[in-house]
Amino acid sequence: MRRKLQVPAAFFLAALCGQAARLSPPAEQAFAGYIASLEARLAVQHAAPDTYLAAVTTPEVERQLLLGGVRIEPVNGGTWQVGSSLMHHWRAAAFVPGVNPEEMLALLCDSNHLSRYYAPQVMSSRALAVNGKTGSLIRFKKQKVVTVVLDAEFEGENGLTGEGRGFSISRSTHIWQVDDAGTPREHRRPEGDDDGFLWHLNSYWSFAETLGGLFIECEAVSLTRDVPLGLGWLINPIIQSLPRESLEFTLKATKNALLANARKEAQDDRSN
């Protein structure tokens, strides 16, 4: 029987990293146009209580979440071509018992301690002002066969909209790929002229109180490089799965952090 030649995946990913990518103006414009339409849809969605959450639309979904399930779904197919780049859009939802909107908003706004909740994907973070708005600087570590470190600046917008509902928006303003992170040789590559693992990332949280807890929902939209010719068979599964897996991790980590904070608060109340 003929033995199949086994070539390490890292070899092909090294080839990918060796083919530097460049963020193009048409891709930038396509991302901006898509974000404008998404934010217009969210404004309409948040205008009425019965449409506030896009994922919790049927009694079956609500029941699934109340029983502890997590809903992860692609929006517009999840991933699609935009010129020489790829757009990704995924939505995730969960239910967190015993938590209110104020606690959710406090967690999302705790920019100086995000690594406490989202390690190992978030290595460090700190609050800053971006374009006159509340913002944050976050160092990410993305790992999928290879490890990539990214520094990203975000501007934020959030609030409570009344009747037990709230929102939080995080828009990337800068993303740099960091080479030799944590060493004396550490440096950022020119923005938009790197390996193209992540060029834009916007996150949109919506949350609504219900009897006994809080429904939380996040939509994440990102822009990455396309797959070089000849490596699609290996890279496509990674490109398709990483945005989904990152969002699922973020949702579950948020739920776990909210539950941990609620338990700590309850213990503090009992000890006083």
C-alpha beads as a LAMMPS data file, in Angstrom:
LAMMPS data file: protein, C-alpha beads

272 atoms
271 bonds

1 atom types
1 bond types

-500.0 500.0 xlo xhi
-500.0 500.0 ylo yhi
-500.0 500.0 zlo zhi

Masses

1 110.0

Atoms # bond

1 1 1 0.000 0.000 0.000
2 1 1 1.355 3.422 -0.924
3 1 1 2.115 5.555 2.122
4 1 1 0.714 9.071 2.049
5 1 1 3.376 11.772 2.354
6 1 1 2.909 13.715 5.584
7 1 1 4.056 17.338 5.414
8 1 1 3.826 19.430 8.615
9 1 1 1.077 22.045 8.503
10 1 1 3.523 24.520 10.026
11 1 1 5.536 24.373 6.798
12 1 1 2.596 25.673 4.777
13 1 1 1.693 28.263 7.405
14 1 1 5.279 29.473 7.300
15 1 1 4.811 29.876 3.558
16 1 1 1.652 31.885 4.226
17 1 1 3.497 34.133 6.654
18 1 1 6.200 34.619 4.069
19 1 1 3.677 36.042 1.594
20 1 1 3.043 39.449 3.142
21 1 1 -0.356 40.967 2.428
22 1 1 -1.502 44.537 2.009
23 1 1 -4.841 46.012 2.988
24 1 1 -6.339 47.595 -0.127
25 1 1 -8.507 50.742 -0.326
26 1 1 -11.418 48.786 -1.930
27 1 1 -11.395 46.341 0.993
28 1 1 -11.338 49.255 3.462
29 1 1 -14.309 50.835 1.687
30 1 1 -16.206 47.538 1.585
31 1 1 -15.692 47.053 5.326
32 1 1 -16.802 50.615 6.100
33 1 1 -19.917 50.218 3.927
34 1 1 -20.836 46.932 5.550
35 1 1 -20.361 48.373 9.045
36 1 1 -22.584 51.348 8.170
37 1 1 -25.407 49.025 7.090
38 1 1 -24.934 46.813 10.155
39 1 1 -25.053 49.751 12.568
40 1 1 -28.171 51.090 10.823
41 1 1 -29.808 47.681 11.288
42 1 1 -28.800 47.585 14.969
43 1 1 -30.279 51.055 15.540
44 1 1 -33.633 49.802 14.233
45 1 1 -33.258 46.537 16.157
46 1 1 -32.648 48.377 19.445
47 1 1 -35.605 50.695 18.935
48 1 1 -38.160 48.134 20.136
49 1 1 -38.110 45.602 23.017
50 1 1 -39.308 42.663 20.924
51 1 1 -36.493 43.057 18.348
52 1 1 -33.651 44.015 20.695
53 1 1 -31.856 40.691 20.306
54 1 1 -31.319 39.265 16.827
55 1 1 -30.575 35.687 17.930
56 1 1 -33.344 35.168 20.497
57 1 1 -36.238 35.137 18.040
58 1 1 -38.187 31.948 18.824
59 1 1 -39.368 30.129 21.965
60 1 1 -37.120 27.208 20.978
61 1 1 -33.986 29.389 20.942
62 1 1 -34.982 31.037 24.211
63 1 1 -35.491 27.627 25.805
64 1 1 -32.087 26.435 24.532
65 1 1 -30.342 29.432 26.091
66 1 1 -32.271 29.252 29.374
67 1 1 -31.132 25.636 29.723
68 1 1 -27.496 26.759 29.487
69 1 1 -26.870 26.352 25.778
70 1 1 -24.902 28.749 23.606
71 1 1 -26.066 29.791 20.149
72 1 1 -23.400 30.479 17.500
73 1 1 -24.529 31.365 13.987
74 1 1 -23.037 32.826 10.803
75 1 1 -24.449 36.074 9.437
76 1 1 -24.557 36.367 5.629
77 1 1 -22.774 33.042 5.337
78 1 1 -20.103 33.804 7.949
79 1 1 -17.183 34.445 5.537
80 1 1 -17.107 35.929 2.051
81 1 1 -14.722 37.451 -0.456
82 1 1 -14.142 41.213 -0.571
83 1 1 -11.652 41.860 -3.361
84 1 1 -8.373 40.377 -2.163
85 1 1 -9.609 40.197 1.446
86 1 1 -12.148 38.201 3.454
87 1 1 -15.004 39.551 5.573
88 1 1 -16.261 37.532 8.547
89 1 1 -19.511 38.064 10.476
90 1 1 -20.698 35.797 13.300
91 1 1 -23.292 36.131 16.051
92 1 1 -23.387 34.415 19.455
93 1 1 -25.880 34.440 22.331
94 1 1 -26.225 33.000 25.843
95 1 1 -28.220 33.395 29.066
96 1 1 -26.557 34.369 32.357
97 1 1 -28.660 33.695 35.471
98 1 1 -28.701 36.144 38.373
99 1 1 -27.060 39.020 36.468
100 1 1 -28.390 42.463 35.519
101 1 1 -27.551 44.952 32.709
102 1 1 -25.509 47.198 34.998
103 1 1 -23.162 44.317 35.842
104 1 1 -22.770 43.417 32.172
105 1 1 -21.942 46.998 31.234
106 1 1 -19.434 47.309 34.090
107 1 1 -17.619 44.192 32.880
108 1 1 -17.427 45.336 29.254
109 1 1 -16.150 48.768 30.326
110 1 1 -13.430 47.370 32.614
111 1 1 -10.724 48.031 30.022
112 1 1 -7.828 47.847 32.479
113 1 1 -8.579 44.262 33.507
114 1 1 -9.718 42.458 30.353
115 1 1 -6.876 39.936 30.595
116 1 1 -8.399 38.810 33.887
117 1 1 -11.536 37.715 32.028
118 1 1 -10.294 36.829 28.529
119 1 1 -6.884 35.184 28.993
120 1 1 -5.122 33.662 27.128
121 1 1 -6.529 35.457 24.065
122 1 1 -6.118 38.844 25.766
123 1 1 -2.586 39.255 27.106
124 1 1 -2.932 42.822 28.421
125 1 1 -5.189 45.862 28.161
126 1 1 -5.572 49.419 29.331
127 1 1 -8.099 52.196 28.971
128 1 1 -7.370 55.198 26.768
129 1 1 -9.155 57.952 24.874
130 1 1 -9.653 57.386 21.142
131 1 1 -11.050 60.160 18.934
132 1 1 -12.471 61.870 21.987
133 1 1 -14.307 58.685 23.071
134 1 1 -13.664 56.023 25.659
135 1 1 -11.293 53.444 24.205
136 1 1 -8.823 50.699 24.954
137 1 1 -5.479 49.280 23.864
138 1 1 -5.487 45.475 23.865
139 1 1 -2.741 42.970 23.135
140 1 1 -4.190 39.777 21.637
141 1 1 -2.649 36.390 21.141
142 1 1 -4.239 34.349 18.356
143 1 1 -3.181 30.729 18.203
144 1 1 -4.166 28.245 15.499
145 1 1 -1.162 26.066 14.611
146 1 1 0.935 29.262 14.580
147 1 1 0.862 32.027 17.194
148 1 1 0.233 35.655 16.214
149 1 1 0.427 38.638 18.588
150 1 1 -1.543 41.782 17.761
151 1 1 -1.833 45.223 19.347
152 1 1 -5.224 46.832 18.725
153 1 1 -6.779 50.164 19.612
154 1 1 -10.554 50.405 19.930
155 1 1 -13.008 53.217 20.420
156 1 1 -16.044 52.396 22.519
157 1 1 -19.666 53.409 22.764
158 1 1 -22.054 51.946 25.317
159 1 1 -25.008 52.572 27.539
160 1 1 -28.242 51.404 29.085
161 1 1 -31.333 52.012 26.997
162 1 1 -33.938 51.504 29.728
163 1 1 -36.348 48.668 30.590
164 1 1 -33.490 46.318 31.439
165 1 1 -31.587 46.611 28.167
166 1 1 -28.151 47.845 27.130
167 1 1 -25.485 47.794 24.432
168 1 1 -21.744 48.106 23.939
169 1 1 -19.897 48.812 20.688
170 1 1 -16.168 48.342 20.121
171 1 1 -14.683 49.561 16.817
172 1 1 -11.055 48.939 15.920
173 1 1 -9.171 52.090 14.943
174 1 1 -5.688 50.544 14.611
175 1 1 -4.366 46.967 14.512
176 1 1 -0.658 46.137 14.365
177 1 1 0.975 42.738 14.052
178 1 1 3.752 42.411 16.648
179 1 1 6.901 40.455 15.810
180 1 1 9.187 38.995 18.508
181 1 1 6.676 39.938 21.198
182 1 1 8.095 40.035 24.711
183 1 1 11.723 40.176 23.579
184 1 1 14.181 43.074 23.128
185 1 1 13.537 42.745 19.374
186 1 1 9.796 43.352 19.715
187 1 1 8.391 45.662 17.036
188 1 1 5.133 46.439 15.276
189 1 1 4.807 45.906 11.565
190 1 1 3.380 48.736 9.431
191 1 1 -0.377 48.805 9.840
192 1 1 -2.141 47.020 6.986
193 1 1 1.143 45.736 5.542
194 1 1 1.793 42.476 7.378
195 1 1 0.647 38.831 7.270
196 1 1 -3.009 39.937 7.206
197 1 1 -4.315 37.792 10.062
198 1 1 -6.528 40.636 11.297
199 1 1 -6.998 44.108 9.806
200 1 1 -10.310 45.174 11.361
201 1 1 -12.464 43.907 14.230
202 1 1 -15.748 45.423 15.420
203 1 1 -17.867 43.919 18.192
204 1 1 -21.497 44.723 18.973
205 1 1 -23.006 43.586 22.277
206 1 1 -26.724 43.684 23.004
207 1 1 -28.171 42.494 26.306
208 1 1 -31.666 42.323 27.761
209 1 1 -32.917 41.414 31.223
210 1 1 -35.455 38.667 31.653
211 1 1 -36.933 36.886 34.668
212 1 1 -33.992 35.452 36.570
213 1 1 -31.096 36.799 34.533
214 1 1 -29.758 38.362 31.358
215 1 1 -29.674 37.395 27.689
216 1 1 -26.358 38.490 26.167
217 1 1 -25.573 38.634 22.443
218 1 1 -22.480 39.618 20.475
219 1 1 -21.943 40.199 16.764
220 1 1 -18.321 40.274 15.581
221 1 1 -17.249 41.557 12.157
222 1 1 -13.636 41.221 11.039
223 1 1 -11.514 41.716 7.935
224 1 1 -8.533 39.505 7.080
225 1 1 -6.338 38.646 4.131
226 1 1 -7.412 36.224 1.446
227 1 1 -5.796 32.785 1.102
228 1 1 -2.743 32.619 -1.174
229 1 1 -3.125 30.482 -4.278
230 1 1 -2.255 26.857 -3.632
231 1 1 -2.751 26.947 0.147
232 1 1 -6.552 27.021 0.223
233 1 1 -6.884 23.336 1.065
234 1 1 -4.983 23.925 4.313
235 1 1 -5.712 27.532 5.239
236 1 1 -9.429 27.752 4.395
237 1 1 -10.528 25.572 7.343
238 1 1 -8.491 27.776 9.687
239 1 1 -9.826 31.036 8.224
240 1 1 -13.374 29.700 8.372
241 1 1 -13.133 28.403 11.951
242 1 1 -11.028 31.040 13.753
243 1 1 -13.586 33.914 13.751
244 1 1 -16.282 31.531 15.005
245 1 1 -14.050 29.996 17.664
246 1 1 -12.834 33.413 18.851
247 1 1 -16.407 34.664 19.253
248 1 1 -17.484 31.499 21.056
249 1 1 -14.534 31.873 23.432
250 1 1 -15.405 35.538 24.061
251 1 1 -19.069 34.785 24.769
252 1 1 -18.322 31.921 27.170
253 1 1 -15.577 33.902 28.916
254 1 1 -17.988 36.823 29.369
255 1 1 -20.638 34.530 30.840
256 1 1 -18.118 32.904 33.195
257 1 1 -16.787 36.301 34.323
258 1 1 -20.292 37.579 35.054
259 1 1 -21.104 34.462 37.081
260 1 1 -17.812 34.696 38.997
261 1 1 -18.405 38.371 39.804
262 1 1 -21.954 37.584 40.962
263 1 1 -20.694 34.809 43.253
264 1 1 -18.031 37.095 44.721
265 1 1 -20.579 39.842 45.336
266 1 1 -22.905 37.364 47.059
267 1 1 -20.046 36.137 49.293
268 1 1 -19.102 39.701 50.181
269 1 1 -22.727 40.450 51.091
270 1 1 -22.887 37.394 53.374
271 1 1 -19.635 38.300 55.117
272 1 1 -20.807 41.859 55.921

Bonds

1 1 1 2
2 1 2 3
3 1 3 4
4 1 4 5
5 1 5 6
6 1 6 7
7 1 7 8
8 1 8 9
9 1 9 10
10 1 10 11
11 1 11 12
12 1 12 13
13 1 13 14
14 1 14 15
15 1 15 16
16 1 16 17
17 1 17 18
18 1 18 19
19 1 19 20
20 1 20 21
21 1 21 22
22 1 22 23
23 1 23 24
24 1 24 25
25 1 25 26
26 1 26 27
27 1 27 28
28 1 28 29
29 1 29 30
30 1 30 31
31 1 31 32
32 1 32 33
33 1 33 34
34 1 34 35
35 1 35 36
36 1 36 37
37 1 37 38
38 1 38 39
39 1 39 40
40 1 40 41
41 1 41 42
42 1 42 43
43 1 43 44
44 1 44 45
45 1 45 46
46 1 46 47
47 1 47 48
48 1 48 49
49 1 49 50
50 1 50 51
51 1 51 52
52 1 52 53
53 1 53 54
54 1 54 55
55 1 55 56
56 1 56 57
57 1 57 58
58 1 58 59
59 1 59 60
60 1 60 61
61 1 61 62
62 1 62 63
63 1 63 64
64 1 64 65
65 1 65 66
66 1 66 67
67 1 67 68
68 1 68 69
69 1 69 70
70 1 70 71
71 1 71 72
72 1 72 73
73 1 73 74
74 1 74 75
75 1 75 76
76 1 76 77
77 1 77 78
78 1 78 79
79 1 79 80
80 1 80 81
81 1 81 82
82 1 82 83
83 1 83 84
84 1 84 85
85 1 85 86
86 1 86 87
87 1 87 88
88 1 88 89
89 1 89 90
90 1 90 91
91 1 91 92
92 1 92 93
93 1 93 94
94 1 94 95
95 1 95 96
96 1 96 97
97 1 97 98
98 1 98 99
99 1 99 100
100 1 100 101
101 1 101 102
102 1 102 103
103 1 103 104
104 1 104 105
105 1 105 106
106 1 106 107
107 1 107 108
108 1 108 109
109 1 109 110
110 1 110 111
111 1 111 112
112 1 112 113
113 1 113 114
114 1 114 115
115 1 115 116
116 1 116 117
117 1 117 118
118 1 118 119
119 1 119 120
120 1 120 121
121 1 121 122
122 1 122 123
123 1 123 124
124 1 124 125
125 1 125 126
126 1 126 127
127 1 127 128
128 1 128 129
129 1 129 130
130 1 130 131
131 1 131 132
132 1 132 133
133 1 133 134
134 1 134 135
135 1 135 136
136 1 136 137
137 1 137 138
138 1 138 139
139 1 139 140
140 1 140 141
141 1 141 142
142 1 142 143
143 1 143 144
144 1 144 145
145 1 145 146
146 1 146 147
147 1 147 148
148 1 148 149
149 1 149 150
150 1 150 151
151 1 151 152
152 1 152 153
153 1 153 154
154 1 154 155
155 1 155 156
156 1 156 157
157 1 157 158
158 1 158 159
159 1 159 160
160 1 160 161
161 1 161 162
162 1 162 163
163 1 163 164
164 1 164 165
165 1 165 166
166 1 166 167
167 1 167 168
168 1 168 169
169 1 169 170
170 1 170 171
171 1 171 172
172 1 172 173
173 1 173 174
174 1 174 175
175 1 175 176
176 1 176 177
177 1 177 178
178 1 178 179
179 1 179 180
180 1 180 181
181 1 181 182
182 1 182 183
183 1 183 184
184 1 184 185
185 1 185 186
186 1 186 187
187 1 187 188
188 1 188 189
189 1 189 190
190 1 190 191
191 1 191 192
192 1 192 193
193 1 193 194
194 1 194 195
195 1 195 196
196 1 196 197
197 1 197 198
198 1 198 199
199 1 199 200
200 1 200 201
201 1 201 202
202 1 202 203
203 1 203 204
204 1 204 205
205 1 205 206
206 1 206 207
207 1 207 208
208 1 208 209
209 1 209 210
210 1 210 211
211 1 211 212
212 1 212 213
213 1 213 214
214 1 214 215
215 1 215 216
216 1 216 217
217 1 217 218
218 1 218 219
219 1 219 220
220 1 220 221
221 1 221 222
222 1 222 223
223 1 223 224
224 1 224 225
225 1 225 226
226 1 226 227
227 1 227 228
228 1 228 229
229 1 229 230
230 1 230 231
231 1 231 232
232 1 232 233
233 1 233 234
234 1 234 235
235 1 235 236
236 1 236 237
237 1 237 238
238 1 238 239
239 1 239 240
240 1 240 241
241 1 241 242
242 1 242 243
243 1 243 244
244 1 244 245
245 1 245 246
246 1 246 247
247 1 247 248
248 1 248 249
249 1 249 250
250 1 250 251
251 1 251 252
252 1 252 253
253 1 253 254
254 1 254 255
255 1 255 256
256 1 256 257
257 1 257 258
258 1 258 259
259 1 259 260
260 1 260 261
261 1 261 262
262 1 262 263
263 1 263 264
264 1 264 265
265 1 265 266
266 1 266 267
267 1 267 268
268 1 268 269
269 1 269 270
270 1 270 271
271 1 271 272
